[in-house]
Amino acid sequence: MRRPPREHLRALLPGALALALAPGCATQGAARDTNTAAAAEPACVTSLAGLLPRDATSFVLVRPRALFEHPRLGRALARAFDDATEEALLERARRVGYDLRTLDRALLAWGPRGTVAVALGAFDGRRITDLLWERLLTPRARGAERGGVERMEGTLVDTVVAVAVHASCGVAAWAEGDTRLVDRVLLPPESPREDPSAWVLWRTRELPPRAPVPRAVFDHVRWVTVRASPTNDGVRVSLHLDGALPEDTPARLRATLRAVQGSPLGESVGAPEWLHPDAVPITPEPHGVALTVDLPWRAVDALAEALRGDASL
């Protein structure tokens, strides 16, 4: 069933973050022989981008703690969560041992082999694994891998899942479908890439319902990439379309911006006052096109109210 715009937006952030596992943080033991430690302990994961499955069709990389601790954006996000959502988040924290809003970075990826989530943070890994172990149905398995990495696998409700937690590094992974996807946490890339600086990065090959991309353009797109980060004046959102696009793509995108401007959601966030489609920079690139839109703080605040279910200004 296709979600209406408000419900789709409301579900996007908490739904994406909710699948991410918070890792634990533990102190390492006394110093050991260097050769023994090198053989026993895998290197710590420092970049989530390097753990992305090669066959992923969609993924989101987000910095939850930075978002919720930002003086303006944090207040807007808190306003988007009504009392029921807040209570659900707190109840989930009690049930699984962490609050997803305190993660440093989280990666959630979808692909033909299943779903994988990886997170970096500073949490009690033992508490997280113990609470999950109590919820897994049999048959289930739990064991320690090299370097103190704990791995478990079992059935949660009606889904086979696997979890790997490297507590001393503050990293954890969760997989549904192909449970081997969590094992990448044990084998970080030899030359890890730095994670993107954007606070939210979403990349997909699949066009969501009601996405502001013309279908005639999307049929030629290989990847859609959206980046968002706060600025002094609001939030900057950039859209990149990669593919052999039609020559009239910029005109189609401007027409789409005009449609968004006059839509109920656009009017609720005051888009007619700050969104000027003809002035939005649309830049041709070697393999596609890019555009950037700056949302002022008043629009971000109004959007938070719309996500909460009250779009009145």
ZIMO-V182706 format. One record per residue. SS is DSSP state (2 for helix, 1 for strand, 0 for the rest). PHI is phi in radians with two decimals (NA if undefined). OMEGA is omega in degrees with one decimal (none if undefined). Layout:
BEGIN
ss: <SS SS>
phi: <PHI PHI>
omega: <OMEGA OMEGA>
END
This chain:
BEGIN
ss: <0 0 0 0 2 2 2 2 2 2 2 2 2 2 2 2 2 2 0 0 0 0 0 0 0 0 0 0 0 0 0 0 0 2 2 2 2 2 2 2 0 0 0 0 0 0 0 0 2 2 2 0 0 0 0 1 1 1 1 1 1 1 0 2 2 2 2 2 2 0 0 0 2 2 2 2 2 2 2 2 0 0 2 2 2 2 2 2 2 2 2 2 2 2 2 2 0 0 0 2 2 2 0 0 1 1 1 1 1 1 1 0 0 1 1 1 1 1 1 1 0 0 0 0 2 2 2 2 2 2 2 2 2 2 2 0 1 1 1 1 1 1 1 1 0 2 2 2 0 1 1 1 1 1 1 1 0 0 1 1 1 1 1 1 1 1 2 2 2 0 1 1 1 1 1 1 1 0 2 2 2 2 2 2 2 2 0 0 0 0 0 0 0 0 0 0 0 0 0 1 1 1 1 1 0 0 0 0 0 0 0 0 0 0 2 2 2 2 0 0 1 1 1 1 1 1 1 1 1 1 0 0 0 1 1 1 1 1 1 1 1 1 1 0 0 0 0 0 2 2 2 2 2 2 2 2 2 2 2 2 2 0 0 2 2 2 2 2 0 0 2 2 2 2 0 0 2 2 2 0 0 1 1 1 1 0 0 1 1 1 1 1 1 1 1 1 2 2 2 2 2 2 2 2 2 2 2 2 0 0 0 0 0>
phi: <NA -1.33 -1.45 -1.17 -0.93 -1.15 -1.19 -1.13 -1.15 -1.10 -1.43 -1.12 -1.18 -1.12 -1.16 -1.23 -1.30 -1.14 -1.47 -1.40 -1.66 -1.53 -1.47 -1.80 -2.28 -2.36 -1.40 -1.38 -1.30 -1.08 -1.05 -2.08 -1.01 -1.02 -1.14 -1.13 -1.13 -1.12 -1.35 -1.59 -1.83 -1.25 -1.15 -1.28 -1.28 -2.07 -2.31 -1.42 -1.03 -1.26 -1.69 -1.14 -1.03 -1.07 -1.71 -1.11 -1.74 -2.67 -2.74 -2.31 -2.10 -2.38 -1.99 -1.06 -1.09 -1.10 -1.12 -1.37 -1.62 -1.14 -1.05 -1.74 -1.18 -1.07 -1.14 -1.14 -1.13 -1.09 -1.23 -1.22 -1.60 -1.31 -1.04 -1.15 -1.16 -1.06 -1.13 -1.12 -1.14 -1.17 -1.14 -1.13 -1.08 -1.17 -1.35 -1.93 1.68 -2.79 -1.85 -1.06 -1.28 -1.74 -1.19 -1.24 -2.51 -2.49 -2.12 -2.23 -2.29 -2.05 -2.91 -1.11 -1.56 2.40 -2.02 -2.35 -2.24 -2.29 -2.43 -2.08 3.14 -2.21 -2.45 -1.45 -1.11 -1.10 -1.12 -1.10 -1.20 -1.14 -1.15 -1.18 -1.02 -1.15 -1.59 -1.31 -1.54 -1.43 -1.29 -2.45 -2.44 -2.54 -2.83 -1.73 -1.64 -1.09 1.27 1.40 -1.34 -1.75 -2.23 -2.45 -2.57 3.13 -1.92 -1.95 1.08 -2.24 -2.13 -1.37 -2.28 -2.41 -2.35 -2.25 -2.19 -1.83 -1.11 -1.17 -1.74 1.18 -2.41 -2.54 -2.36 -2.36 -2.40 -2.13 1.71 -1.37 -1.21 -1.22 -1.08 -1.26 -1.21 -1.14 -1.13 -1.38 -2.24 -1.10 -1.06 -1.14 -2.14 -1.13 -1.43 -1.30 -1.19 -1.00 -1.31 -1.04 -1.33 -2.35 -2.27 -2.19 -2.32 -2.66 -1.75 -1.99 -1.48 -1.21 -1.00 1.12 -1.15 -1.38 -2.29 -1.03 -1.04 -1.11 -1.48 -1.08 -1.03 -1.85 -1.61 -1.55 -2.42 -1.94 -2.17 -2.12 -2.13 -2.49 -2.63 -1.31 -2.16 -1.13 -1.82 2.83 -2.18 -1.67 -2.05 -2.06 -2.11 -2.11 -1.96 -1.80 2.70 -1.48 -1.51 -1.10 -1.12 -1.58 -0.99 -0.99 -1.14 -1.14 -1.17 -1.15 -1.11 -1.16 -1.08 -1.13 -1.16 -1.13 -1.00 -1.65 -1.36 -0.96 -1.17 -1.07 -1.18 -1.17 -1.80 1.27 -0.99 -1.02 -1.52 -2.14 -1.69 -2.08 -0.91 -1.24 -1.74 -1.20 -1.20 -2.08 -1.94 -1.15 -2.19 -0.95 -2.20 2.82 -2.62 -2.38 -2.43 -2.30 -2.22 -1.78 -1.60 -1.21 -1.04 -1.12 -1.26 -1.10 -1.10 -1.16 -1.13 -1.06 -1.16 -1.13 -1.17 -1.26 1.99 -2.12 -1.63 -1.24 -1.90>
omega: <179.8 178.3 168.8 -172.1 -174.4 -179.0 179.4 179.5 -178.1 -177.5 -169.9 -173.9 -178.9 179.2 179.8 -177.7 -171.7 180.0 -177.9 178.3 174.5 -178.9 179.1 178.5 -179.2 177.5 179.3 -177.2 -179.4 -178.6 179.6 176.4 -174.0 -178.4 179.3 -179.0 -179.7 -179.5 -172.3 -171.7 172.8 177.2 -179.4 173.4 177.7 -178.7 178.4 -178.5 -179.6 -179.5 -177.7 177.2 -177.0 -176.2 179.4 178.1 176.6 172.5 174.0 176.5 -171.5 177.0 -172.3 -175.6 179.0 180.0 -174.7 178.5 178.6 -173.4 178.7 -176.7 178.5 178.2 179.4 179.4 178.1 179.3 179.2 179.0 177.5 -175.9 -178.9 179.3 179.0 179.4 178.0 178.1 179.5 178.2 177.6 178.1 177.7 -176.1 -174.1 172.4 179.0 174.9 -174.3 -179.2 -177.7 177.4 174.9 177.7 178.0 177.5 175.8 -175.2 176.7 177.9 -177.1 -179.4 179.0 -177.5 176.6 175.9 177.9 -177.9 174.8 179.2 179.6 -175.6 178.1 -177.0 179.4 179.6 -179.1 -177.6 179.5 -180.0 179.2 -179.4 179.1 -176.8 -178.3 176.1 176.7 -0.2 179.7 -177.7 -179.2 179.8 178.9 176.1 -179.2 177.0 178.4 176.2 178.7 -178.5 176.2 -177.6 179.8 -178.3 176.8 -171.4 178.9 -176.9 175.0 -177.0 174.2 -179.3 172.3 -178.4 174.1 -169.6 -177.2 177.8 -177.9 -179.4 177.7 179.1 -178.5 178.7 170.4 -176.3 177.1 -174.6 178.4 -179.2 -179.8 -175.0 177.8 177.3 -179.4 -176.0 179.0 -177.6 -179.4 178.6 -175.1 174.5 173.1 176.7 179.6 -179.1 -179.9 179.9 172.8 175.7 -179.6 179.9 -175.5 169.5 -174.2 -179.0 178.6 176.6 175.1 176.1 -177.2 176.3 -178.5 -179.6 179.9 176.6 -175.3 179.0 -179.4 -173.6 172.8 -179.7 168.2 -179.9 178.5 175.8 178.5 176.8 178.9 172.8 177.5 -173.3 -178.2 -179.4 177.9 179.7 177.5 179.6 177.2 176.2 -179.7 178.5 176.5 -170.4 176.7 -178.3 -177.8 -179.4 178.7 179.3 178.6 179.3 177.9 176.4 177.9 177.4 177.4 177.9 177.5 -179.7 -177.4 -179.2 177.6 179.1 178.7 178.9 -178.6 179.1 175.9 -176.8 178.9 -178.1 -173.5 179.3 -179.2 -171.8 -177.0 -179.0 -179.8 179.4 175.1 -169.4 173.6 177.3 -178.0 -177.1 179.3 -176.7 -179.9 172.7 -178.0 177.8 176.6 176.7 176.9 -176.9 179.8 177.0 178.0 179.3 179.2 178.1 176.6 177.6 178.2 179.1 179.6 178.4 177.8 -175.1 -179.2 -178.4 none>
END
